[in-house]
Amino acid sequence: MPAIPEGDMHVELNGDGPCGPSRCIRISDPDRLTQFGAFVEILPPGSSSSIKHWHSAEDEMIYVLEGEITLIEGDEETVLHPGDAATFRANEPVGHCLINRSDAPTRCLVVGTRASYDRITYPDRDRVCLRDRSLPGDLWFDTSLKPADSAYSD
């Protein structure tokens, strides 16, 4: 397996959508690893990792590298610090996300499995994303499975 210097990793900048700005340093480029994804997510104050969601087929975990981040799981909130972790088992219907409510940026290592097919539910947005990795893009529906816009559409 080749070593990947940080300067060679793909950096993804996300704009000011519903989650606010963020930066992701992609460690597991899709051409390199196929069974799991890994990236370092950097969230400035006020930004969140995603909209609250849960996966039917993919496990996820986060490990806090730097800063303070608030974990939202259902109606519960937990403040995480460097060295803390959180795990999310596939098919457990509890929406989760991270929000940076501190006054400094946070850095988290995020790792998740890559199922060939996954259903991602956004309980607070009446949205479901069907992800089939054999297709070029995700398919979005409301929870009654009528075609709909992405949960991230403004």
C-alpha positions in Angstrom: 0.0 0.0 0.0 1.5 3.3 -0.9 2.2 6.0 1.6 0.1 9.2 1.1 1.7 12.4 2.2 -0.8 15.0 3.5 0.0 17.3 0.6 -1.2 14.6 -1.8 -4.6 14.0 -0.2 -7.7 15.4 -1.8 -9.0 18.4 0.1 -12.7 19.1 -0.3 -14.1 22.6 0.6 -17.8 22.7 1.4 -19.6 26.0 1.2 -22.3 27.7 3.2 -25.1 25.2 2.7 -27.4 24.2 5.6 -24.4 22.8 7.5 -22.1 25.8 7.1 -18.5 25.7 5.8 -16.2 22.8 6.3 -13.0 21.2 5.0 -12.5 17.5 4.5 -9.1 15.9 4.0 -9.9 12.7 2.1 -7.6 9.9 3.3 -9.3 6.9 1.5 -9.7 8.1 -2.0 -12.4 6.0 -3.7 -9.7 4.6 -6.1 -7.6 3.3 -3.2 -10.0 1.8 -0.7 -13.3 0.2 -1.4 -14.5 -1.3 1.9 -14.4 1.9 4.1 -14.0 5.6 3.8 -11.9 7.8 6.0 -11.3 11.6 6.2 -10.4 14.4 8.6 -13.2 16.8 8.9 -12.4 20.4 10.0 -15.4 22.4 11.2 -15.2 26.1 12.0 -17.3 27.5 14.8 -21.0 27.3 14.0 -20.7 24.5 11.4 -22.1 21.0 11.5 -20.9 17.7 10.0 -24.2 17.0 8.3 -27.9 17.1 8.8 -29.0 14.6 11.5 -29.2 11.2 9.8 -28.7 7.4 10.2 -27.6 4.7 7.8 -29.3 1.3 7.1 -26.1 -0.5 5.9 -23.1 1.5 7.0 -21.3 1.7 10.3 -19.7 5.1 11.2 -17.3 6.3 13.8 -15.6 9.6 14.7 -12.5 10.3 16.8 -11.9 13.9 18.0 -8.4 15.0 17.2 -8.6 18.7 18.1 -11.1 21.1 19.6 -14.5 20.5 21.2 -17.6 19.2 19.3 -21.2 18.6 20.3 -22.5 15.2 19.3 -26.3 15.1 18.6 -27.9 11.7 18.9 -31.7 11.8 18.7 -32.6 14.3 21.4 -29.4 13.8 23.4 -26.3 16.1 23.3 -22.8 15.1 24.4 -19.8 17.4 24.3 -16.7 15.5 23.0 -13.0 16.5 23.5 -9.7 15.3 21.9 -9.4 11.6 22.4 -13.2 11.0 22.7 -14.9 8.8 20.1 -18.5 8.0 19.0 -19.7 5.0 17.0 -22.9 4.6 15.0 -24.0 1.1 14.1 -25.8 0.5 10.8 -29.6 0.2 10.9 -30.0 1.8 14.3 -32.7 4.5 13.7 -31.3 7.3 15.7 -30.3 10.4 13.8 -26.9 11.9 14.6 -24.6 14.7 13.6 -21.8 16.9 15.0 -22.1 20.6 15.7 -19.2 22.9 16.5 -20.6 25.2 19.2 -17.2 26.2 20.4 -15.2 29.3 19.4 -12.4 27.4 17.7 -12.2 25.0 14.8 -12.5 21.2 15.4 -10.8 18.3 13.7 -12.3 14.8 13.7 -11.2 11.6 12.0 -14.4 10.1 10.4 -14.5 6.5 9.3 -17.4 4.6 7.7 -18.0 1.4 5.8 -18.9 1.6 2.1 -21.9 -0.6 1.5 -22.8 -1.2 -2.1 -26.3 -0.1 -1.3 -27.5 2.1 1.6 -30.6 3.9 2.7 -29.8 7.1 4.6 -32.7 8.6 6.6 -32.9 12.2 7.6 -35.6 12.1 10.3 -35.9 15.9 10.8 -36.2 16.7 7.1 -38.7 14.0 5.8 -36.0 12.8 3.4 -34.4 9.4 2.4 -31.3 9.1 0.3 -30.9 5.8 -1.6 -27.3 5.2 -2.4 -26.4 2.5 -4.9 -22.7 2.7 -5.6 -23.2 1.2 -9.1 -25.1 4.4 -10.1 -23.5 7.8 -10.8 -25.5 9.6 -8.1 -27.8 9.4 -5.1 -31.6 9.2 -5.4 -33.7 11.3 -3.0 -37.2 10.7 -1.8 -39.5 11.9 1.0 -40.2 9.3 3.7 -43.2 8.0 1.7 -40.7 7.3 -1.1 -42.1 10.0 -3.5 -39.2 11.7 -5.5 -37.9 14.8 -3.6 -35.0 17.2 -3.5 -32.0 16.5 -1.4 -32.1 17.0 2.3 -29.3 19.6 1.8 -31.3 21.7 -0.8 -32.0 25.1 0.6 
